[in-house]
Amino acid sequence: MSGSLVSADLRERVRAGIEPLARGLGRLGLTPNVLTLIGFGIAIVAGYFAATQAWLVAGLLVAFGAVFDLFDGAVARATGTTSRFGAFMDSTFDRAGEAVVYLGIAWGLGARDIEGGVVGGQVLAMLALAASFMVSYVRAKSESLGFTPGTGMANVGLAPREVRMMLVVIGLVLTGLVGGIGAEFFPNPAGQLALFGSLTLITVLATVTTIQRIYFVYRQSTSDKENQ
């Protein structure tokens, strides 16, 4: 009972669907680690545009960067180059890229030319960042202690990274389309609602996911004791 919005079956279908493209990227000489670094670079650029209140561009870049997040692991499997270091690189730069995006959003919401709701938006961005990192930390710590080996923990909880990034993209793109945050737009409450709403939803769902994963590990620990 994982309760995840991204099921293990969906993950497998996506992997199967992109495998031919992954083989093609491998033939072009693109290694998994290079794709990981490209994805991180895109996240940095997305964070920059968010910091300058170019919300639509930032959202599209986050979505584009997510493509590379899909393909680094797929290329590794398709070319037989999977490695523990590659998995470490992927996980580390995923976290760093996610942090850069949230920090860019917080910076953009703190610009002097925005009036109203700035402090609240910055707080929401930081809460979303903290809640997201707790999801990743619980998984990393549980796996280091021998719970849920492999990618099992990725299927536990409502909001794994894919869901959080989708919500970030939706919030940024809608804000960019309708305006509402930044000097270049006439005030529009809908724009602020889109971004603030997505950050709030990320915070809530990520917190619930952390609790789900803690409970999942607790159930595993009690089951292990019963079987000893």
C-alpha positions as CSV (number, residue, x, y, z in Angstrom):
1,M,0.0,0.0,0.0
2,S,2.2,2.8,-1.3
3,G,-0.4,5.5,-1.8
4,S,1.8,7.0,-4.6
5,L,0.3,9.2,-7.3
6,V,2.9,7.6,-9.6
7,S,2.5,3.8,-9.6
8,A,5.2,1.3,-10.2
9,D,3.3,0.1,-13.2
10,L,3.3,3.6,-14.7
11,R,7.0,4.0,-14.1
12,E,7.6,0.7,-16.0
13,R,5.4,1.8,-18.9
14,V,7.3,5.1,-19.2
15,R,10.6,3.3,-19.0
16,A,9.6,0.9,-21.8
17,G,8.3,3.8,-23.9
18,I,11.4,5.9,-23.8
19,E,13.9,3.0,-24.2
20,P,14.2,3.3,-28.0
21,L,15.0,7.0,-27.6
22,A,17.5,6.2,-24.8
23,R,19.3,3.8,-27.1
24,G,19.4,6.5,-29.8
25,L,20.9,9.0,-27.3
26,G,23.5,6.4,-26.3
27,R,24.5,6.0,-29.9
28,L,25.0,9.7,-30.2
29,G,27.7,9.4,-27.4
30,L,25.6,11.0,-24.6
31,T,26.5,9.3,-21.4
32,P,24.1,9.1,-18.4
33,N,26.3,11.4,-16.3
34,V,26.4,14.0,-19.1
35,L,22.6,14.0,-19.3
36,T,22.5,14.4,-15.5
37,L,24.7,17.5,-15.7
38,I,22.8,18.9,-18.6
39,G,19.6,18.5,-16.6
40,F,21.2,20.3,-13.6
41,G,22.4,23.1,-15.9
42,I,18.8,23.6,-17.2
43,A,17.6,23.7,-13.6
44,I,20.1,26.5,-12.9
45,V,18.9,28.5,-15.9
46,A,15.2,27.9,-14.8
47,G,16.1,29.2,-11.3
48,Y,17.6,32.3,-12.9
49,F,14.5,33.0,-14.9
50,A,12.3,32.5,-11.9
51,A,14.5,34.9,-9.9
52,T,13.9,37.5,-12.7
53,Q,10.1,36.9,-12.6
54,A,10.1,35.3,-16.0
55,W,7.7,32.7,-14.7
56,L,6.6,31.2,-18.0
57,V,10.1,30.6,-19.2
58,A,11.1,29.2,-15.9
59,G,8.2,26.7,-15.9
60,L,9.0,25.6,-19.5
61,L,12.6,25.1,-18.6
62,V,11.7,23.0,-15.5
63,A,9.6,20.8,-17.8
64,F,12.4,20.5,-20.3
65,G,14.9,19.6,-17.6
66,A,12.6,16.9,-16.4
67,V,13.1,15.2,-19.8
68,F,16.8,14.8,-19.0
69,D,15.9,13.4,-15.6
70,L,14.0,10.7,-17.4
71,F,16.7,9.8,-19.9
72,D,19.9,9.6,-17.8
73,G,18.8,6.4,-16.1
74,A,17.2,5.1,-19.3
75,V,20.4,5.6,-21.2
76,A,22.4,3.9,-18.5
77,R,20.1,0.8,-18.7
78,A,19.9,0.8,-22.5
79,T,23.7,1.0,-22.9
80,G,24.6,-1.3,-20.0
81,T,26.5,1.5,-18.2
82,T,24.6,1.5,-14.9
83,S,26.8,2.1,-11.9
84,R,26.5,3.1,-8.3
85,F,28.4,6.3,-9.0
86,G,25.9,7.2,-11.7
87,A,23.0,6.6,-9.4
88,F,24.7,8.8,-6.8
89,M,25.3,11.5,-9.4
90,D,21.7,11.3,-10.5
91,S,20.2,11.6,-7.0
92,T,22.6,14.3,-5.9
93,F,22.1,16.6,-8.9
94,D,18.3,16.0,-8.8
95,R,18.2,17.4,-5.3
96,A,20.5,20.3,-6.2
97,G,18.5,21.2,-9.2
98,E,15.2,21.1,-7.3
99,A,16.8,23.4,-4.6
100,V,17.9,25.9,-7.3
101,V,14.4,26.1,-8.7
102,Y,12.8,26.8,-5.3
103,L,15.5,29.3,-4.4
104,G,15.0,31.1,-7.7
105,I,11.2,31.3,-7.0
106,A,11.9,32.7,-3.5
107,W,14.3,35.3,-5.0
108,G,11.8,36.3,-7.6
109,L,9.1,36.7,-5.0
110,G,11.4,38.9,-3.0
111,A,12.0,41.4,-5.7
112,R,11.5,45.0,-4.7
113,D,9.0,45.7,-7.5
114,I,6.4,43.3,-6.2
115,E,3.8,44.6,-3.8
116,G,1.7,42.4,-1.6
117,G,2.1,38.8,-0.5
118,V,5.9,38.7,-1.0
119,V,6.9,37.5,2.4
120,G,4.2,34.9,2.3
121,G,5.4,33.6,-1.1
122,Q,9.0,33.4,0.0
123,V,8.0,31.4,3.1
124,L,5.9,29.1,0.9
125,A,8.9,28.5,-1.4
126,M,11.2,27.7,1.5
127,L,8.5,25.4,3.1
128,A,8.2,23.6,-0.2
129,L,11.9,23.2,-0.4
130,A,12.2,21.9,3.1
131,A,9.3,19.5,2.7
132,S,10.7,18.2,-0.6
133,F,14.1,17.5,0.9
134,M,12.5,15.6,3.8
135,V,11.0,13.2,1.3
136,S,14.4,12.6,-0.3
137,Y,16.1,12.3,3.1
138,V,13.7,9.7,4.5
139,R,14.2,7.6,1.4
140,A,18.0,7.9,1.5
141,K,18.3,7.2,5.2
142,S,15.9,4.2,5.1
143,E,17.7,2.7,2.2
144,S,21.1,3.2,3.9
145,L,19.7,1.2,6.9
146,G,18.6,-1.6,4.7
147,F,14.9,-0.8,4.4
148,T,13.1,-1.0,1.0
149,P,16.1,-1.9,-1.1
150,G,16.3,-0.9,-4.8
151,T,13.8,1.6,-6.0
152,G,11.0,0.4,-3.7
153,M,10.8,3.6,-1.7
154,A,10.3,5.6,-4.8
155,N,6.8,4.1,-5.1
156,V,5.8,5.1,-1.5
157,G,4.0,8.3,-0.9
158,L,1.7,10.7,-2.7
159,A,4.3,13.2,-4.0
160,P,7.6,11.7,-5.3
161,R,9.8,14.1,-7.3
162,E,7.9,13.7,-10.5
163,V,4.7,14.9,-8.9
164,R,6.4,17.9,-7.2
165,M,8.1,19.0,-10.4
166,M,4.8,18.7,-12.3
167,L,3.2,21.0,-9.7
168,V,6.1,23.5,-10.0
169,V,5.7,23.6,-13.7
170,I,1.9,24.1,-13.5
171,G,2.3,26.9,-11.0
172,L,5.0,28.7,-12.9
173,V,3.4,28.4,-16.3
174,L,0.0,29.5,-15.1
175,T,1.5,32.5,-13.3
176,G,3.4,33.4,-16.4
177,L,0.3,33.2,-18.6
178,V,-2.1,35.1,-16.4
179,G,0.4,37.5,-14.8
180,G,-0.1,38.9,-11.3
181,I,3.4,38.7,-9.8
182,G,5.9,41.2,-11.1
183,A,6.1,44.8,-12.3
184,E,5.6,43.9,-15.9
185,F,2.0,42.8,-15.3
186,F,-1.1,44.5,-14.1
187,P,-2.1,43.0,-10.7
188,N,-4.0,39.7,-11.2
189,P,-4.9,37.7,-8.2
190,A,-5.1,34.5,-10.3
191,G,-1.4,34.6,-11.1
192,Q,-0.5,34.9,-7.4
193,L,-3.0,32.1,-6.6
194,A,-1.5,29.8,-9.1
195,L,2.1,30.0,-7.8
196,F,1.2,30.2,-4.1
197,G,-1.3,27.4,-4.6
198,S,1.2,25.1,-6.2
199,L,3.8,25.8,-3.5
200,T,1.2,25.1,-0.8
201,L,0.2,21.9,-2.4
202,I,3.8,20.8,-2.8
203,T,4.4,21.5,0.9
204,V,1.3,19.6,2.1
205,L,1.7,16.6,-0.2
206,A,5.5,16.3,0.5
207,T,4.8,16.4,4.2
208,V,2.2,13.7,3.8
209,T,4.7,11.7,1.7
210,T,7.3,12.0,4.4
211,I,4.8,10.7,7.0
212,Q,3.8,7.8,4.7
213,R,7.4,6.8,4.2
214,I,8.2,7.0,7.9
215,Y,5.2,4.7,8.6
216,F,6.2,2.4,5.8
217,V,9.7,2.0,7.4
218,Y,8.1,1.5,10.8
219,R,5.9,-1.3,9.5
220,Q,9.0,-2.9,7.9
221,S,10.9,-2.7,11.1
222,T,8.1,-4.3,13.2
223,S,7.8,-7.0,10.5
224,D,11.5,-7.7,10.7
225,K,11.3,-8.1,14.5
226,E,8.4,-10.5,14.2
227,N,10.4,-12.6,11.7
228,Q,13.5,-12.8,13.8
